């Protein structure tokens, strides 16, 4: 069946499974891996990519059933191919068979990436030049179960999300990557609640929502370099990090939709890196506790049709990676 992307509901994505759906044990992965978030099972419809995005269309398989999501990160990943193969090996041993597998432009490139639902950074990051996807299925008694695995990489950190759709046993519980998995609950506390945000300090806002827009940053005209001078918001962030020594922070750059995707990804990452350098050089923050990423115009706060909206979308956010 061919579905046009404008008619697609969000494709429910991530690495998690119903009690029948097999899941790889983290201990089997040869890297420092951890589960970042996991969604509870939810009965929903699901459109599984079964072919590349081509000529404005996706080939999909439509199912209804219990859908769940887990997002995984791992450090020391040599390549997305090895990362995907390591995850897939556990599912293939459990009887799953490939439906579709692709990489980068073979998937459909940018159109494929924006046509599926992907969790927001810093939980999930997708490099448009280095991502891989597979979908697979297996039959359990009278049921057919499906998974969809998307992986990418930023430097040597791997990101994976896997959809699973299938039936559950009477416990209704998900299988994770094993009882020893380093699981961090990413529930409603990770969803930004902007109510009364203006009355909160940076520390209160970050601890409540795990993210905050760094207001008042000024970049030199036509440049990704942060302007000279003191920035109270960065001083506050540095103080927060001193008071919370276990916390690490992703600095995530965002742009409006002017220009190409590649150019916006590049400048957003450069601006995040400029903020990182300022925190290290001027405010004494340990560089190992900061990470810079750029997502271009993929996560707007407002419509890009007005100057006010474009100004809101050009920003750098601080997002808690680890507490």
C-alpha positions in Angstrom: 0.0 0.0 0.0 1.4 3.5 -0.9 0.7 6.3 1.6 1.5 9.9 0.8 3.6 11.5 3.7 1.1 14.3 4.2 -1.5 11.7 5.2 0.8 9.9 7.6 0.0 10.0 11.3 3.2 10.0 13.4 5.0 6.7 12.9 5.5 5.3 16.4 9.2 4.7 16.7 11.7 3.1 19.2 13.5 0.2 20.6 11.2 -1.6 23.0 8.9 -4.5 22.8 5.8 -6.2 24.0 6.3 -9.2 26.2 6.2 -11.4 23.1 8.5 -9.2 21.1 12.2 -10.2 21.5 14.6 -7.5 22.8 18.4 -7.5 22.7 20.3 -7.6 26.0 22.4 -4.5 26.6 25.2 -6.7 27.9 25.5 -8.2 24.4 26.4 -4.9 22.9 30.2 -4.2 22.8 29.8 -0.6 23.9 28.8 1.5 26.9 25.1 1.4 26.1 22.1 2.7 28.1 18.3 3.0 27.7 17.4 6.7 27.8 13.6 6.5 27.6 10.8 4.0 27.3 7.2 4.5 26.5 4.4 2.4 28.0 2.5 0.2 25.6 -0.3 1.9 23.9 -3.0 0.5 21.6 -2.7 2.5 18.3 -2.5 2.3 14.6 1.0 2.0 13.1 2.4 2.6 9.6 5.6 0.6 9.2 8.0 1.8 6.4 8.4 -1.2 4.0 10.3 0.6 1.3 12.1 3.9 0.6 10.6 7.3 0.1 10.3 7.6 -3.6 8.3 9.9 -6.0 6.6 11.6 -3.1 5.3 8.3 -1.4 6.1 5.8 1.3 5.4 2.1 0.9 4.0 1.0 4.3 2.4 -1.8 6.2 -0.6 -0.8 8.3 -1.2 -2.5 11.6 -3.2 -1.9 14.8 -2.0 -3.2 18.1 0.1 -2.4 21.2 3.0 -0.1 20.3 5.9 0.8 22.5 9.2 2.8 22.2 12.6 2.7 23.8 15.5 5.0 22.9 19.0 3.8 23.3 22.4 5.6 23.3 25.8 4.0 23.3 29.3 5.5 23.3 32.3 4.3 21.3 30.3 3.5 18.2 32.7 2.9 15.2 29.9 3.1 12.6 26.1 3.1 12.2 26.4 -0.1 10.3 28.1 -1.9 13.2 25.6 -0.4 15.6 22.6 -1.5 13.6 24.0 -4.9 13.0 24.6 -5.4 16.8 21.0 -4.5 17.6 19.6 -6.5 14.7 21.5 -9.6 15.7 19.4 -10.1 18.8 16.1 -9.7 16.9 17.2 -12.0 14.1 18.1 -14.7 16.7 14.5 -14.3 18.1 13.1 -15.2 14.7 12.5 -11.8 13.1 13.0 -11.5 9.3 13.9 -8.4 7.4 11.2 -6.5 5.5 13.2 -3.5 4.4 16.7 -2.1 5.1 18.3 1.1 3.9 20.8 3.8 4.6 20.9 7.6 4.0 19.9 8.5 0.4 18.8 4.9 -0.3 16.1 5.4 2.3 15.0 8.7 0.6 17.4 11.0 2.5 15.8 14.1 4.0 12.2 13.2 2.8 12.4 9.8 4.6 13.8 11.4 7.8 11.0 14.1 8.0 8.3 11.6 6.9 8.8 9.5 10.1 8.4 10.5 13.7 11.7 10.8 15.5 12.2 11.6 19.1 13.7 15.0 19.9 17.3 15.7 20.7 19.1 15.1 22.9 17.4 11.7 23.4 17.6 11.0 19.7 19.8 12.6 17.0 19.8 11.9 13.3 22.6 12.9 11.0 21.1 13.1 7.5 24.4 11.9 6.1 24.8 8.9 8.4 21.6 7.0 9.4 20.3 3.6 8.8 16.8 2.0 9.1 15.3 -1.5 9.0 11.9 -3.0 9.5 11.2 -6.6 10.3 8.5 -9.1 11.4 7.9 -12.5 12.8 4.9 -14.7 13.4 4.0 -15.8 16.9 1.1 -18.2 16.8 -1.6 -16.3 15.0 0.0 -12.9 15.4 2.5 -11.1 13.3 4.8 -8.8 15.3 6.8 -5.9 13.8 9.8 -3.8 14.7 11.3 -0.7 13.1 14.9 0.3 14.0 16.4 3.7 13.2 20.1 4.4 14.1 22.4 7.4 13.7 25.6 8.7 15.2 27.1 12.0 16.4 30.9 11.6 16.5 31.3 8.3 18.3 27.9 8.4 20.2 25.3 6.1 18.7 21.5 6.8 18.9 18.8 4.2 18.3 15.1 4.1 18.4 13.1 1.0 17.7 9.3 0.7 17.3 7.7 -2.5 18.4 4.1 -3.5 17.7 2.5 -6.8 18.9 0.5 -8.5 21.6 1.3 -8.5 25.3 1.1 -11.3 27.9 -1.0 -10.9 31.0 1.6 -8.9 32.8 1.3 -6.1 30.2 5.0 -5.3 30.8 7.7 -4.4 28.2 10.9 -6.3 27.8 13.8 -3.9 28.1 17.4 -4.7 27.2 17.7 -6.8 30.4 17.4 -6.3 34.1 20.8 -4.7 34.4 20.0 -2.0 31.8 20.8 1.6 32.9 17.3 2.9 32.6 16.4 6.6 33.0 12.7 7.3 33.2 11.8 9.9 30.6 8.2 10.5 31.5 6.1 13.6 31.8 8.8 15.3 33.8 10.8 15.6 30.6 8.0 17.5 28.8 8.5 21.2 28.9 5.7 23.0 30.9 6.0 26.7 30.1 3.4 27.7 32.6 4.9 30.1 35.2 8.3 29.6 33.5 9.0 33.3 33.6 8.8 33.2 37.4 11.3 30.4 37.7 15.1 30.6 38.0 17.2 28.8 35.4 18.0 26.1 38.0 14.3 25.6 38.8 13.3 25.5 35.2 16.0 23.0 34.3 15.3 20.7 37.2 11.5 20.9 36.4 11.7 20.4 32.6 15.2 19.2 31.8 15.6 22.0 29.2 15.6 25.7 28.8 16.1 28.3 26.1 19.2 30.3 26.7 17.7 33.8 26.3 19.7 36.9 25.4 22.5 35.3 23.4 23.8 37.5 20.6 25.8 36.2 17.7 27.9 38.4 15.5 26.2 39.4 12.2 26.6 36.7 9.6 28.6 34.5 12.0 28.1 31.6 14.3 30.4 33.2 16.9 28.9 34.4 20.1 29.5 38.1 20.7 31.9 39.3 23.3 30.9 40.3 26.8 29.2 38.7 29.8 26.0 36.7 29.5 23.9 36.5 32.7 22.1 33.3 31.4 25.5 31.6 30.9 26.7 32.7 34.3 23.5 31.1 35.8 24.0 27.9 33.8 27.6 27.7 35.0 26.5 28.2 38.6 23.8 25.5 38.1 26.5 23.0 36.9 28.7 23.8 39.9 25.8 23.1 42.3 24.9 19.9 40.4 28.2 18.1 39.8 26.6 15.0 38.3 24.7 16.8 35.6 25.8 16.9 32.0 24.3 19.3 29.4 23.5 19.1 25.7 23.7 22.6 24.1 21.3 22.3 21.1 21.4 24.9 18.3 18.2 25.7 16.3 17.6 28.0 13.3 14.6 29.3 11.3 13.9 27.7 7.9 15.8 30.2 5.7 18.3 28.3 3.6 19.1 24.7 3.0 18.9 21.9 5.6 22.6 21.2 5.4 23.5 24.9 6.0 21.1 25.2 8.9 22.4 22.0 10.6 25.9 23.3 10.3 25.3 26.8 11.6 23.1 25.6 14.4 25.8 23.2 15.6 28.5 25.9 15.2 26.4 28.3 17.4 26.0 25.6 20.0 29.7 24.9 20.0 30.4 28.7 20.4 28.2 28.7 23.5 30.0 25.6 24.8 33.4 27.3 24.3 32.2 30.5 26.1 31.0 28.4 29.1 34.4 26.7 29.2 36.7 29.6 28.5 34.9 32.4 30.4 32.8 30.7 33.0 35.1 27.7 33.9 32.8 24.8 33.1 34.4 21.4 32.7 34.3 20.7 28.9 33.6 17.0 29.5 30.2 17.9 31.0 29.0 19.7 27.8 28.0 18.5 24.3 27.1 20.6 21.3 24.5 19.5 18.7 22.6 21.3 15.9 19.2 20.4 14.5 18.7 23.2 12.1 15.0 24.1 11.5 13.6 20.6 12.5 12.2 21.8 15.9 10.6 25.2 15.5 9.0 26.9 18.5 6.8 29.1 16.3 5.7 29.5 12.7 8.5 30.7 10.3 6.0 32.8 8.4 6.6 35.9 10.6 9.8 37.7 11.7 8.8 37.2 15.3 8.5 33.5 14.8 11.8 33.3 13.0 13.5 35.2 15.8 12.1 32.7 18.4 13.3 29.7 16.3 16.9 31.0 16.2 18.0 29.9 19.6 20.3 27.6 21.6 18.8 25.4 24.3 20.4 23.8 27.3 19.1 20.2 27.8 20.0 18.0 30.7 21.6 14.8 29.4 22.4 13.1 32.6 21.7 13.8 36.3 
